[in-house]
Amino acid sequence: MHHEDINFHETENPHYYVESFVSAMTLNRIDKDIFHLLFPWTFDKDVIRWYNVIDPRKVTKWDDLCRGFLCQYSYNADLPFTLRDLELIKQEENKEFFGMFSN
């Protein structure tokens, strides 16, 4: 596993990532009192920018950092889609299907 494979990227689901982090720390018998110090080491360069602007006095324990992290990246949480939601998706007239994926 490469180091970049374990970093949180801002397009991932933060809830799953936190669960994985906590599981890994618990399995390795890491004291929860230092989770907030270790967690930022798992961020990719874009997420570390977010972390670097946080007031350090606001993240003195794991719960503070976890809450802020989940709030910041909660838009990445998987949204439940129903079959009906998928049925309602329609291609606009004069729009190419693959054109919606290009930049």
N, C-alpha and C positions, 0 to 999 in steps of 0.2 A: 504494500500500500504506500502510495506517495503521500508526502505531507499535505499537498494541496487537496487530496481526496478526503481529508478529515476536516477541512475548513467549511464553515457555514457560508453559503453564498446567498445574497439577498433575494434570490428567486426561489429558495427552498421553503418548505413549510416549517416555521419556527417551533411549533409545538412538537413535531416529531424530532426535531434537532435537540431540543431541550431534554426530551425523554431519553434520547440516545446518550447525551452527555451525562445526565444524572445516572443512568444505568452503568456507563463505563466507569464513572468515578466511584460508584458504590461497589462495583465488582472489584475494583482495585483498592478498596478500603481507604479512599481519600476522605478526609474530614470535610463535612459540609461547610465548615467555617472558612474554608479557603476556595470554595467553588468560584466565588466572584473574582478571585485573583487568577484562576486558571482558565475560566471560560473565554475571556478575550483572546487568548492565545490560539483559539480555534476559529477566529474570524478571518475571512478573506480581506483583501485590501480595501474593498468598498465598505464593508461592514465596520472595519476598524476606524474608518473616517467618522462614522456615526458615534462610535464609542469614544473617540478622542475629544468630542465636543461636550460630552456629558460632564457635569459638575461632579468631581470626585467625592464631594461630601454627600452626594445623593445615592452613591452605590457602595456603601460600606459593608453590605452583606448580600448574600446570594439572592434573597427574595427581592431586594431592590433592583438588582441587575436583571434578574429573570423577568420581573414585571415590566421593566422598561423595554427590554429586548422583545418580548412578546407583543407589547403595544406597538412598537416601531415596525415590526415585520408581520403583524397579524393579517395584513392584506394578502399574504402568500398562503394562508391556510386553505386547504382544499375546500372548495365550495361543493356542496352536494348537488348534483345534476340529476334530474329525473328524466325518464324516457320522454315525457311530454316536453320538457325543455329542449331536448335534442330535436324533437319533431317540429318545433316551431322555428328552428333556424332555417332561413331561406337565403338563397343567393340573390343578390340584387341584380336587376336587369343591367345589361351592358358591363357587368363586372366579371372578370375572369376568376375562376376558382383559385388558381395559384397566385394571382395578383395580390390576394389578401395576405400572403405570407412574405411578400417582398418589401424591402424598405425603400 
